[in-house]
Amino acid sequence: MIRLARNHTASLAGGLLLVAAAPASALTIQIDYSYDSGFFGPTQQAVMEAAASYLGNRLNDQLTAIDSQGSNEFTAIFDDPGTGSEVNLGNYDVAANTIVVYVGARSLGGTTLGTGGPGGWNARGTTTFVDNARTRGQAGVDDSPPTDFSRWGGAITFDNATSWYFDDDVTTDESFSGFDFFSVALHELGHVLGLGTAPSWDSCVSASGDFTCSNSISVYGAAVPLSSDLGHWATGTLSPGEGEPAMTPSIAAGERKRFTELDWAGLRDVGWEVQAVPVPAAVWLFASGLGLLAGLARHRG
């Protein structure tokens, strides 16, 4: 799991991002509120769903379904977002081209804004069923080192004591106070998708603490420096021509951050099929601004 924390140092981040209309083969990031204890009302759910669509609409991977039946049983394992205790859901099914993300909130203490990551699993049954559960049809999961990543989904917990900003229209930017829920949701979904958490991410990390896989190098122009936890782009890293990426260990009160080309390149290096954005089909134009810095601390759960 990855934890997002806050402090209060001034920081400027800029950049523009075009987001295309959803392709027919887009990944569905299904948000499940079963373990929420009242944090997610209609407004909060709308922002969470917007973040899931923002990422899923550019991911074209063809994930096979997980279908538990008879002697074939899949168990999804994750931390309850409301309590932190381990949950094991047996006879679990996941539709094709879908991942499921459980969300909720509790007091995380200190400066933590949120924590998230991919879930664990157990499977029993035929070799074909277990292999499919492990890879979901993505051959690179079994490479050595791994070059792809696929899970049934994962879980995200948000801090219920934070002063959040819930935007009723994330396609526009305006001045606000508090911490932008949309930005934090994107960041934590990035960790569910394997940024900083996948074996295929780890295979790109050099002994000197840089990220050395080709897509990210192509965007950045060199090996990308990582934070000390090796799970984020290093503080001060900029995506050329855009500004600060979403997956640095920082967030700003009063600031919005979306995925930059460096963040999308990281997803490609993890193994996701990220579609290019055709300009004529673009429907959103965003820019980020000035705010207060918030630090990240990484914790694997």
Secondary structure by P-SEA (a helix, b strand, c coil): cbbbbbbbbbbbbbbbbbbccccccccccccccccccccccaaaaaaaaaaaaaaaaacccbbbbbbbcccbbbbbbbcccccccbbbbccccccccbbbbbbbccccccccccccccccccccccaaaaaaaaccccccccccccccccccccbbbbccccbbbbbccccbbbbbccccaaaaaaaaaaaaacccccaaaaaaccccccccccaaaaaaccccccccccccccccccccccccccccccccccccccccaaaaaaaaaaccccccccccccccccccbbbbbbbbbbbcc
